[in-house]
Amino acid sequence: MYRVKGIAREALEFILEASRSTMPREFAGLLHSSDGVISEILILPGTESSEWMAWIPMYMLPSMPIVGSCHSHPVPNPVPSKEDLEFFSRTGSYHIIAYPPFDERSWRCYDPSGRRRDLMVIEE
């Protein structure tokens, strides 16, 4: 497991903007960290989304460490669904859900079992 200190503000802003711009469909990506800071959001080819779900083709995963996932909920409800938890269990330890209005306060981070976890925003 990779230890994460936080998420770069620029990476968080990308998640929030991508979530806002894909409305009313869900946005989804994977989180990559360098030196303990989540700094890249990977959008895999073939990723699909609708108003109810997003699907990431894990067979397209590059050979680089993934520390978690990010996706949006088109409604202001950040609670992970059963499907979210199943996905979380396969994709690392840090999972961000963004929700309307997609500002700096409208996101949550969870561990693979769906418990909230703190994730510091780091200025870089």
C-alpha positions in Angstrom: 0.0 0.0 0.0 1.2 3.5 -0.8 1.3 6.1 1.9 -0.4 9.4 0.8 0.1 12.7 2.6 -2.5 14.6 0.7 -3.8 15.8 -2.7 -2.4 18.6 -4.7 -4.8 21.5 -5.0 -4.5 21.5 -8.7 -5.5 17.8 -8.9 -8.5 18.4 -6.7 -9.5 21.4 -8.8 -9.3 19.1 -11.9 -11.6 16.6 -10.3 -14.1 19.3 -9.4 -14.0 20.9 -12.8 -14.3 17.6 -14.6 -17.2 16.6 -12.4 -19.0 20.0 -13.1 -18.4 19.8 -16.8 -19.7 16.3 -17.3 -23.0 17.0 -15.5 -25.5 15.4 -15.5 -23.3 12.4 -16.2 -20.8 10.9 -13.7 -17.1 11.6 -14.1 -14.6 8.9 -13.1 -10.8 8.6 -12.9 -8.0 7.0 -11.0 -5.5 8.6 -8.6 -1.8 8.5 -9.0 0.7 9.9 -6.4 4.2 11.0 -6.5 6.2 11.4 -3.3 3.0 10.8 -1.3 1.0 13.5 -3.0 -1.9 12.7 -5.3 -1.0 14.8 -8.2 -2.4 13.1 -11.3 -5.8 12.0 -12.3 -5.8 9.2 -14.9 -8.7 9.0 -17.4 -8.4 5.6 -19.0 -9.5 5.0 -22.7 -12.9 3.4 -22.9 -14.2 5.0 -19.6 -18.0 5.3 -19.9 -20.4 7.3 -17.9 -24.1 8.0 -17.6 -26.4 9.8 -15.2 -26.3 6.8 -12.9 -22.8 5.3 -13.1 -19.3 5.5 -14.5 -17.3 2.5 -15.6 -13.5 2.4 -15.9 -12.0 -0.4 -18.0 -9.4 -1.8 -15.6 -7.8 -3.9 -18.3 -6.5 -0.5 -19.7 -4.7 0.2 -16.5 -1.1 1.4 -17.1 1.7 -0.2 -15.1 2.0 2.6 -12.6 0.9 2.7 -8.9 -2.7 3.7 -8.4 -3.6 4.9 -4.9 -7.4 5.2 -5.4 -10.2 6.5 -7.5 -12.3 9.6 -8.0 -15.8 10.0 -9.3 -18.8 12.4 -9.1 -22.3 12.0 -8.0 -24.6 14.2 -10.0 -26.8 14.7 -7.0 -25.6 16.4 -3.7 -25.1 13.0 -2.0 -21.5 12.0 -1.3 -22.3 8.6 0.3 -20.7 5.7 -1.5 -23.1 3.2 -3.1 -22.8 -0.6 -2.9 -21.3 -0.5 -6.4 -18.8 2.3 -5.3 -17.6 0.1 -2.4 -17.1 -2.9 -4.7 -15.0 -0.7 -7.0 -13.1 0.9 -4.1 -12.0 -2.6 -2.9 -10.1 -3.1 -6.2 -8.5 0.3 -6.7 -6.4 1.5 -3.8 -7.0 3.2 -0.4 -8.2 6.7 -1.2 -11.5 7.3 -3.0 -12.9 10.8 -3.7 -16.5 11.5 -4.4 -17.3 15.0 -5.7 -20.9 16.3 -5.6 -22.8 19.5 -6.5 -22.0 22.3 -6.4 -18.5 20.9 -7.0 -16.7 23.6 -5.0 -13.8 23.1 -2.6 -16.2 21.9 0.2 -18.2 19.5 -1.9 -16.1 16.4 -1.9 -15.3 13.6 0.5 -12.5 11.0 0.7 -13.2 7.4 1.8 -11.2 4.3 2.5 -12.0 1.0 0.7 -14.7 0.1 3.2 -16.5 3.4 2.8 -15.4 5.1 6.0 -14.5 8.7 5.7 -10.9 9.6 5.8 -9.1 12.9 6.0 -7.1 14.0 3.0 -5.2 17.2 3.2 -5.1 19.6 0.3 -1.5 20.5 -0.5 -0.5 23.8 -2.1 2.3 23.0 -4.7 
